[in-house]
Amino acid sequence: MTAEVLASPEVARVVVARALRGFADGLVSVLLATYLTALGLSPFQIGAVITGTLIGSAALTLGVGLSAHRLPLRSLLLIASGLMLATGLGFAAVTDFWLLLVVAVIGTLNPSGGDVSVFLPTEQAFLAGSVDAERRTHLYARYNLAGGLAAALGALASGAPEPLSRALGWEVRTTQRAGFMVYAAIAIAVALVYRGLPRDGGGTAGADPPPRQPLRESRRTVFELAALFSLDSAASGFVVQSLLVLWLHLRFDLSTGTTAGVFFAAGLLGGASQLLAGPLAARIGLIRTMVFTHLPANALLVVAAFAPRADLAIGLLLARALFSQMDVPARQAFVMAVVTPGERAAAASVTNVPRSLASATTPLLAGLLLARTDFGWPLVIAGSGKIAYDVLLLVLFRDVPAEIGGRRPGREPA
């Protein structure tokens, strides 16, 4: 199956680019909180910077998704790579809070360790048109696995600045700053990979001719899914990876090197578990795969907040990682299945942008909570909100079949 779903050279290029970006995101998502702390920023200010990155990602993702039906895929991805380069250079050069906030808003930095980015709509639409529906979940699982494993390696590499600073006799924040230069260098490598894509490759793979409007027939279904995904992401914003690093540091005084190892292991577990999504979805369906793997992950997150010792908290977070990412390829495949081919890029954008905006509203509150207490209130709130999302998703969409062309049963196009 692996050879089949990655047979196309263009598909392989997209997967390779996803892996490179995953390493960069994993590196900076763990490094970000400790680096900003070393610069003297408060937990509230760190939450504000993280919020800025999510707001910027949302705006960029929406713009790209709504333009992808008429602009070449290759051009969009090269422009995004250039912005990624500028973001890395900006974080490496700027130390003032307000300037950092500006760079965060207009840049591509991803504090979650997952893939919430401007690259997402075009890549997902391209991959959806590259294979048939039966293999789509398998392809997304491998696409996400490449990014997840690379992100785990990036998280592990984020622990390097501390021993490097001791070996060289430099300040830790100086070697941490080098991590953002690595992020910028990876942007160049990503651009070189994208240059091999067809010049006329459109962001709506499988759509011929392109639609006159980015989202028409599937609007109602997409908006309903976007609302549900927003609830999930608002809860996730309380526990983006950078904030979990901050909580572990404040609660248990864990070093950057230790947390790097923790999130390396979490990334491996989460990435590898996605390979089970395809077989599971074939047996019980996409929606049930999303819900029945997500619920235990969210329960473990709530329990982790009450852990009295670091080893117990880490164990619970790692157990959560076994389940927390299995819904991702199923969710991506479901969105691509219930819209028309020409609307896939817009659907990916419109379902991801509210997610980014919703997740951008809560890190600031999480930072404020952590500034007042080191108890894991962000984890409790996040887990409870995500459980509510799981229940609503199952109730509202459990009977919706795959490949219905953007229509809910018994409904006309909006």
N, C-alpha and C positions, 0 to 999 in steps of 0.2 A: 504493500500500500504506500509506503514512504516513497519508493522510486516512482510510482505512478503519479502521485499528487505533486511531486516536485520535478516532473519530467521536463516541463517547459523551461528554457534558459531564463526567460523573463520572470517566471515565478521564482526560480532559484535566486535571481538578483534581489527581488523584493524581500525574500526571506533572509538573505545575507545582510541587507541593509537594516532589517529589523533587528538582527543580532547585534550589529555594531551600535545601533542606537540604544539597544537594551543595556549593553555594557556601560555606555555613557550615562544613561539614566540611573542605573544601579549605583554607579560611582558617586554621582553628585547628590542622589537622594539621601544617602547615609552621611555624606560629607557636609551637606548644606547646614544642618542645624549646629553641628560642632564648630564649623568654620565661622558662622555668624555669631555664635557665642564667643569665640576667640576674638572677634572684632569688637566685642563689647555690647552687642545688641541684647535687649531683654527678651524673655519668652514672648511677650506681647508683640514686640517688633518682629521677631522671627515668624510668628503666626501671620503678621501682616505681609511679610515678604512671600511666604508660602501662598497666601491668598492671592497676591498679585500674580504669581506664576500661573495659578489656575484660571484667573480671570483672563489673562492674556491668551492662554491656550484655547479657551472657549471662543474668544472673538476670532482668532486666526482659523480655528477649525471650522467655524461657521462660514467664514469667507471662502475658504478653499472648497468646502463641500458644495456650496451653492454656485460655485464657478466651474466645478469639475466637469459638468455636462457639456461645456463648450470650450474648455482649454485643454491643451495636451497634458497628459499625466506627467510626462518627463519634465516639462517646464515647471509645473507646480512643485514637484519634488525637489528640483534643483534650487528653486527660490527658497523653499523651506530649509534646505541644507545651508544656504548662505545665511539665513537668519539664525540657525543653530550655531554657526561659526561666530557670528557677532555676539550672541548670548554668552558663549564661553569666554570670549575676550573681555566682555563687559564685566562679568563677575570676577574675573582675575584682576582687573585694573581698578575697580571701584570699591571704596570702603565706607563711604558715607551712606547712612540709612536711606535717605530720600532718593539718592541716585540709584542705590541698589533696588529700591522699590520700582523705579522707572524701568530699569533693565528687566526686572522680573515680569512686569506687565507686558512689555513689548517683545519679550524673548520666548524661547522654546523650552526653558528649564522645566523638568518634570519631577516634582518632589515625591511622587507616589511610588516610584519604582516600577509601576506598570506603564502601559502605553496610553496616555491621555495626551494626544499631541496633534499638531497640524498635519502630520504625515498620515494620520489614521484613515480619513475618509477615502482618499484616493487609493491607498493600498488595499483596503478591505473591498472596495468595489472592483478593483482589478482582479483580485484573487477570486471573488465570487463568480466572475465571468470566465475563469480559467478552467473550472472543473464542473461536473454535473452536481446536482443537489445531493446525491447520496454520498459523495466524497467531500462535500464542502466542510462539514464539521471536522473531518480528519485533517484537511488542509489547514484550517484555522488553528487546530490544536498544534500542528507542527510549526506554524508561523509564530504562535504564541510561545511555544516551547523554546524556539530559537532565541526569542527575546528574553524569556524568563531565565534560561540558563545563563545567558550572557549577562543579564542584570544581576544574577547571583554572583558571578565572577567580579562584576563591577563593585558590588557591595563588599566583597572580600578585599578587593584592591583598595577600598577606601580606608582600610586600617593601616596602609603603608606610610602615610605621612608622619605618624608618631615615631616609629623606629628610624625612619629616614632622617627626621630632624635631629634625633640623638646622634646618629652616625655622622651627620654633616656639621653638627653644632649650630644649626639654624633654629629660628623660632618655628613652632609647630604651624602657626597660621601661614608662614611662608611656604612650607611644603604642602599644606592643604590647598593653598592658592594654585599650586601646580596642577592639582586635580582638574581645575577648570580649564587650564591650558590643554590638558589631555582631552577634555570634552570638545574643545574647539578643533583639535587635530582630528578627532573622530568625525566631526562634521565634514571635513575635507574628504576623508575616506568614503563616507556615505555618498557624497556628491559624485565621486568617481564611479561608484557602483551604479548609481542612477543614470549616469551618462550612457551606459550600455543599453538602456531601454529604447524601444522604437521612438523616433522623433514624433510620429503622429499617433502615439499611443494615447488614447483618451482615458479620462478618469472614470468613465462608465463602461467598463469592459462588458461586452455582450449586448450593448445597446446600439442599434443601427436602424434608422438614423437617430441622432441624439434628440432628446425631447426639447420642445420649445420652452418649457418651464421645468425647473429642477425637481419639483415635487407636486404632483397633481392627483393621480389616481389613488395613491397610497396615503394621502395626507392624514386621514382620520386615524388609521391604524398607527402610523408613525408617531403622531402627537400623543396618542394614548400610551404607547410604549415609552416615549420620551418622559412623560410625567412620572411613570413608575420608576424608570431608571434614575430620575432626578432624586426621588426619595432615597433610593439606595446610595447614591453618590453623596448626598448631603450627610448621610450617616458616615460614609467612608471618609469624608473630609476631616472628621474628628481623629482619625487614626491613619492618616497618610504616613508613609514610612519615616519621613523626617520627624514627625511628631512622636512616633513610637520610640525613635532613638532618643529624643529629648526626654520622654517619660521614663525610659529605662535609666537614663543618666540621673535624673532628679530623684527618682524613687529608690534606686539601688546603687547609684554612683558607679555605673558601668562605664568602662573606658571605650573610646572609639574602636580600638582593636577588638574588644569583646563583642560589641554590637555589630561590627562588620562581620564577624564569624557567624553570629546569630542570623543575620539577614542573608548571608550567603547560603546557609542551610535552608532557611525558609524559601528562598528563591528556587533552590534545587527541588525541594518537595513540591512547591506549588507548580513549577514548570512541568515536572515529570508527570504529575497527577493529571494534567490536561489530556494526556494521551488516552486516558480512560473515558473521556467525554464522548468520543465518537461511538465506541461500542455500546456505551450506556444509553446514548440517545437513540441508537438503533433499536434498543429493547424497550425503553419506556417513554421515548419522545423527548423533544428538545426542552419543553417547559418543565417537565418533571425532573429532568436532569439538572436544570438550573436550580430548582427549588430544593430538591432533596439532598443536594450536595452543599448548598449554601447555608441551610438551617443549622447543621451541627457546627459549621465554622463560626457562625455568629454567636451561638451559645458559648463556645469556648472563649471567644473574645470577652464576653461579659464576665465569665469566671476568672479570666486572667487578671482583671482589675482588682480582685480580692486576694491575689496570691501574696502571702506574707514574706516570701523569699524570692530572690532573683532566679534560682534554678527552677522553681515551680512556675514562675511567670514565663520564663523562656520555654519551658516544656509545653505549656498551654499554647503559646504563640506558634510554636513549631507544629503542634497538633492541628491548630487552626489552618496552617499553611497547607496541610494535606488535602483540605477540602475547599479552601477559599477561592481557588482559581479554576476549578473544574467547570464552573458555569460560564466562563468567558467564551470559549469556542462555541458552545451551544447558543449563547446569546447572540453572538455575531452571525452564526448561521441562520438563526431564527429571523433576525431583522432582514437579512438578504433574501430569505425565502418568501416573506410576506409582502414584498414590494416588486414592482416591475423592474426588469434589468436596467432600463434607462434611468431609473430613480435611485439606484443603489448608492451612489456617492452622496447624493443629497440625504438619503435616509440614514446613512452612517453618520453624516455630519449632524443632522437634526436630532438624532438620538444621543449623540455623544456631547454636543454642545451644552444642552441643559444639564447633563451629568457634570460637565466641567464647571458650569456656573453654580450649580447646587453645591458641589464639593468646595467651591471657592468661598462659600458663605460661612463655613464652619471652622476652618483652622484657626481663625482669629479668636473665636470663642474658646476653642480648645487651648490656645496659648494663654488666654486670660485665666482659664480654670487652672492650668498648670502653674501659673504665676502665683496663685493663691494657695494651692495645695498640691502635694505630690501623689494624692490618691488618684486612681485611674478612672475618674469620672468620664473622661472622653471615651474610654473603652466601653463603659456601661451604656452611654448614650448611643454610641455607634452600633453596638450589637443589638440593642433594642430596636432602633430604627430599621436596621437591615432585616430583622426578623419580620417586622411589619410589612416590609416590601415583599418578602418571600410569600407571605400569606396572600397578599393582594394579587400578586402575579399569578399564583396558582388558581385563585378563584376566578379571575377575569379572563385568563388565556389558556386554561388547561384543555379546552375542547377545540382550539383553533388548529386546523391542520396545516401542514407545510405546503409550500408552493401554491399559494392561493392568489397570486397576482396582486397583492396589495389590498384585498378585500376581506373584511370580516364576514363570516357567514350571515346571509340574510341582509347585507347592507349594500347600498349602492355607493359608488365612489363619491367622495365629498367634492 
